[in-house]
Amino acid sequence: MSFIDHIGASATLIASGTVQTRSIDRDLIAGMGERDPTFRERFYLSLLLTVIRRLRSLDHAMAFPT
């Protein structure tokens, strides 16, 4: 969320084991958007669809706990 609104993290996570993370460089995305005007739209649509898929999955997990 902070990538979009620049407000900062909305949660803190503590891993109980080894993890691998990935980050998105805001300046890289901005530069790619300047070079290809359609890139920004495609990037944010992809990001939005990923967030929606994850929220739906969380909703389902909360409604039907195992």
N, C-alpha and C positions, 0 to 999 in steps of 0.2 A: 504494500500500500504506500509505503514511503517513497517508492520510485515514482509513483504517480503524483502524490500531493506534497512531497518534500517536507512533511511534518516530522518524520522520524519513525522509529519502530513502534509498532502497536503491541508487541509482545516480546518476551524474553524466553529463550529456550535454553535448557541445560541438557546436554547429551549424557546418556549413561554409558556410552561406548564410542567407538570411532565413527566419525561421520565425514562425509564429503559434501562440500557446499559449492555453490556457483553464485556468481554475482553478475549483474548487468551494469556495464559502464554507461552512465547517463550521457557523457560527452560523445562516446562512440555512437550511440543511438542518434543523437542530435546531428552529428556529422553525416551519418548515413542518410538521414532524412533530408539534409541539405543537398546531397548528391542525387538522390532519387526521391522526387516528391511523393510517390506512392508508397514508399517504404514505411513512413510513419503510420499511415493508416493501416497498412497490413500488419505492422508490428503490434499496434495497440489492439486491433481486432483479435489477433492471436492471443495476446495477453488476457484480454477480456474473456475469451472463450475458455482459456485455461482456468481462470478464477471461477467462472460459472460452473465448470465441470467439478472443480474441487468443492465448491459450496454445496452442490447437489449431492455429492458423495458424502459429505459431512452430515447433511440433513438426513440422508437415508440411514447412515450409521447411528445417528441419534434416535431416529424413529424406530429402528429395528436393531437394538443392541444384541450382540451375540453372547 
